[in-house]
Amino acid sequence: MSVNIKKYILIVICTFFCLSLFGCNYKLNKNIFTKSKPNNYYYTNLLMKDLSLEKPTELYALYMNFYRKKDFSKDDLSTITEFFNSLNKDSFIQKPANIPIKPIYKIFLTFSKNKYVINVYNQNLISIYPWDGSYNMDYIDTSKMYKAYNLYGLCKYLIPK
């Protein structure tokens, strides 16, 4: 083969390779490029949807001061489900200015396709986000919530300080 034919073949291959990189449709992926969340309860809705479709394959709490882990029972899962069912739009807030740097407890929920983390800061504040989320966390004010469904109380019961 001559040198010109080799150059021509190389140019054609490089052109096809470059064009294949632009094959993604922007309209299908426009949510990836937007900076703002659709609403304050976006991740919570995803978590509730996963909870309604299947039970978590892994569900445990982690006490962050000594990194003690405790698995949840079926009864504890029903408490978590009731917690989410008792939320309303007023429960979701913007990120508070006085939020602690480190949560006291972390709750991990693993499903077949998704994994979520719930940060429990105190009796009145938690945050929710997926393991690989691209938006800010959902922040939830739990001060007006029924005490039996409070996740701080549940974690404190399971892993005493």
The 8 nearest C-alpha neighbors of each residue, nearest first, counted from 0:
[[1, 2, 4, 5, 3, 6, 8, 7],
 [0, 2, 3, 4, 5, 6, 7, 8],
 [1, 3, 5, 4, 6, 0, 7, 8],
 [4, 2, 6, 5, 1, 7, 0, 8],
 [3, 5, 7, 6, 1, 2, 8, 0],
 [6, 4, 8, 2, 7, 3, 9, 1],
 [7, 5, 9, 3, 4, 8, 10, 2],
 [6, 8, 4, 10, 5, 9, 3, 11],
 [9, 7, 11, 5, 10, 6, 4, 12],
 [8, 10, 6, 12, 7, 11, 5, 13],
 [11, 9, 7, 13, 8, 12, 14, 6],
 [10, 12, 14, 8, 9, 13, 7, 15],
 [13, 11, 9, 15, 14, 10, 16, 8],
 [14, 12, 16, 10, 11, 15, 9, 17],
 [13, 15, 11, 17, 16, 12, 10, 18],
 [16, 14, 18, 12, 17, 13, 19, 11],
 [15, 17, 13, 19, 14, 18, 12, 20],
 [18, 16, 14, 20, 19, 15, 13, 21],
 [19, 17, 15, 20, 21, 16, 14, 22],
 [18, 20, 16, 22, 21, 17, 15, 23],
 [21, 19, 18, 17, 22, 16, 23, 15],
 [22, 20, 18, 19, 23, 17, 24, 16],
 [21, 23, 19, 20, 24, 18, 25, 17],
 [24, 22, 21, 25, 20, 28, 27, 19],
 [23, 25, 26, 27, 22, 28, 21, 29],
 [24, 26, 28, 27, 29, 23, 32, 22],
 [27, 25, 29, 28, 24, 30, 23, 31],
 [28, 26, 25, 24, 29, 30, 23, 31],
 [27, 29, 25, 30, 26, 31, 24, 32],
 [28, 30, 26, 31, 32, 25, 27, 33],
 [31, 29, 33, 32, 28, 27, 34, 26],
 [30, 32, 29, 28, 33, 133, 34, 27],
 [31, 33, 29, 30, 34, 28, 25, 35],
 [34, 32, 30, 31, 35, 29, 36, 134],
 [33, 35, 32, 36, 134, 31, 30, 133],
 [36, 34, 33, 37, 134, 38, 135, 30],
 [35, 37, 38, 134, 34, 39, 41, 135],
 [36, 38, 35, 41, 39, 40, 30, 134],
 [39, 37, 36, 41, 40, 35, 137, 42],
 [40, 38, 41, 137, 91, 92, 36, 37],
 [41, 39, 43, 38, 42, 137, 44, 91],
 [40, 42, 44, 43, 38, 39, 45, 37],
 [43, 41, 45, 44, 40, 128, 46, 137],
 [42, 44, 46, 40, 45, 41, 47, 127],
 [45, 43, 47, 41, 42, 46, 48, 40],
 [46, 44, 42, 48, 43, 47, 49, 41],
 [45, 47, 43, 49, 48, 44, 50, 42],
 [48, 46, 50, 44, 49, 45, 43, 51],
 [47, 49, 45, 51, 46, 50, 44, 52],
 [48, 50, 46, 52, 47, 51, 53, 45],
 [51, 49, 47, 48, 53, 52, 54, 46],
 [50, 52, 48, 49, 53, 47, 54, 46],
 [53, 51, 49, 50, 48, 54, 47, 55],
 [54, 52, 50, 51, 49, 55, 110, 111],
 [53, 55, 50, 56, 110, 52, 51, 49],
 [54, 56, 110, 57, 109, 108, 58, 53],
 [57, 55, 110, 109, 54, 58, 111, 108],
 [56, 58, 109, 55, 108, 59, 110, 107],
 [59, 57, 108, 107, 71, 70, 55, 109],
 [58, 60, 70, 71, 69, 107, 106, 57],
 [61, 59, 106, 69, 105, 68, 107, 70],
 [60, 62, 68, 105, 67, 104, 66, 63],
 [63, 61, 104, 66, 67, 64, 65, 103],
 [62, 64, 66, 103, 104, 65, 61, 102],
 [65, 63, 66, 62, 103, 67, 104, 160],
 [64, 66, 67, 63, 62, 61, 160, 68],
 [67, 65, 63, 62, 64, 61, 68, 104],
 [66, 68, 62, 65, 61, 69, 63, 158],
 [67, 69, 61, 60, 66, 62, 70, 59],
 [68, 70, 60, 59, 71, 61, 67, 158],
 [71, 69, 59, 58, 60, 72, 68, 57],
 [70, 72, 59, 75, 58, 69, 76, 73],
 [71, 73, 75, 74, 76, 70, 58, 77],
 [74, 72, 76, 75, 77, 71, 78, 54],
 [75, 73, 77, 76, 72, 78, 71, 79],
 [74, 76, 78, 72, 77, 73, 71, 79],
 [75, 77, 73, 79, 74, 78, 80, 72],
 [76, 78, 80, 74, 75, 79, 81, 73],
 [79, 77, 75, 81, 76, 80, 148, 82],
 [78, 80, 82, 76, 77, 81, 75, 83],
 [81, 79, 77, 83, 82, 78, 76, 84],
 [82, 80, 84, 78, 83, 79, 77, 85],
 [81, 83, 148, 79, 85, 80, 84, 78],
 [84, 82, 80, 85, 81, 86, 79, 47],
 [83, 85, 81, 82, 86, 80, 87, 47],
 [84, 86, 82, 83, 81, 87, 144, 148],
 [87, 85, 83, 84, 90, 82, 88, 144],
 [86, 88, 89, 90, 85, 91, 84, 83],
 [89, 87, 90, 91, 86, 40, 39, 92],
 [88, 90, 87, 91, 92, 86, 140, 139],
 [91, 89, 140, 88, 139, 87, 86, 92],
 [92, 90, 139, 89, 88, 138, 39, 140],
 [91, 93, 138, 139, 90, 94, 140, 39],
 [92, 94, 95, 138, 91, 39, 137, 139],
 [93, 95, 138, 92, 96, 98, 137, 136],
 [96, 94, 97, 98, 93, 92, 138, 124],
 [95, 97, 98, 94, 99, 93, 100, 92],
 [98, 96, 95, 99, 94, 100, 124, 120],
 [97, 99, 95, 96, 100, 94, 120, 124],
 [100, 98, 101, 97, 102, 120, 121, 103],
 [101, 99, 98, 102, 120, 97, 103, 118],
 [100, 102, 99, 103, 120, 63, 118, 98],
 [103, 101, 120, 104, 119, 118, 99, 100],
 [102, 104, 120, 63, 119, 62, 101, 64],
 [105, 103, 62, 119, 102, 61, 63, 118],
 [104, 106, 118, 61, 117, 60, 119, 107],
 [105, 107, 60, 117, 116, 59, 61, 118],
 [106, 108, 116, 59, 58, 115, 60, 109],
 [109, 107, 58, 115, 114, 57, 55, 116],
 [110, 108, 114, 57, 55, 56, 113, 115],
 [109, 111, 55, 113, 56, 112, 114, 108],
 [110, 112, 113, 109, 56, 55, 114, 53],
 [111, 113, 110, 114, 109, 49, 55, 56],
 [114, 112, 110, 111, 109, 115, 129, 130],
 [113, 115, 109, 130, 108, 129, 110, 116],
 [116, 114, 129, 108, 130, 128, 107, 109],
 [115, 117, 107, 128, 106, 127, 129, 118],
 [116, 118, 127, 106, 105, 126, 119, 107],
 [119, 117, 105, 126, 125, 102, 104, 120],
 [118, 120, 125, 104, 102, 121, 105, 103],
 [121, 119, 102, 103, 124, 125, 118, 99],
 [120, 122, 123, 124, 119, 151, 103, 125],
 [123, 121, 151, 124, 141, 142, 120, 149],
 [122, 124, 142, 141, 121, 140, 125, 120],
 [125, 123, 140, 121, 120, 141, 139, 122],
 [124, 126, 119, 139, 118, 120, 138, 117],
 [125, 127, 138, 118, 137, 117, 139, 136],
 [128, 126, 117, 137, 136, 116, 118, 43],
 [129, 127, 136, 116, 115, 42, 132, 137],
 [130, 128, 115, 132, 131, 114, 116, 42],
 [129, 131, 114, 115, 132, 116, 128, 113],
 [130, 132, 129, 133, 114, 128, 115, 113],
 [133, 131, 129, 134, 130, 128, 135, 136],
 [132, 134, 131, 135, 31, 34, 129, 36],
 [135, 133, 132, 36, 136, 35, 34, 128],
 [136, 134, 137, 133, 36, 128, 132, 35],
 [137, 135, 128, 127, 126, 138, 134, 42],
 [136, 138, 127, 126, 40, 39, 42, 139],
 [139, 137, 126, 92, 91, 125, 136, 94],
 [140, 138, 91, 125, 90, 124, 92, 126],
 [139, 141, 124, 90, 123, 142, 91, 92],
 [140, 142, 123, 144, 143, 124, 139, 90],
 [141, 143, 123, 144, 140, 122, 124, 145],
 [144, 142, 141, 145, 140, 123, 90, 146],
 [143, 145, 141, 142, 146, 149, 148, 85],
 [144, 146, 147, 148, 143, 149, 85, 141],
 [147, 145, 149, 148, 144, 152, 143, 150],
 [148, 146, 145, 149, 152, 78, 153, 144],
 [149, 147, 82, 146, 145, 78, 150, 81],
 [148, 150, 146, 152, 151, 147, 153, 145],
 [151, 149, 153, 152, 154, 148, 119, 79],
 [150, 152, 154, 122, 153, 149, 155, 119],
 [153, 151, 155, 150, 149, 154, 156, 122],
 [152, 154, 150, 156, 151, 155, 157, 149],
 [155, 153, 157, 151, 156, 152, 158, 150],
 [154, 156, 152, 159, 158, 153, 157, 151],
 [157, 155, 153, 154, 158, 159, 152, 151],
 [158, 156, 154, 155, 159, 153, 69, 71],
 [157, 159, 155, 156, 154, 160, 69, 62],
 [158, 160, 155, 156, 157, 154, 62, 67],
 [159, 158, 155, 62, 64, 65, 156, 157]]
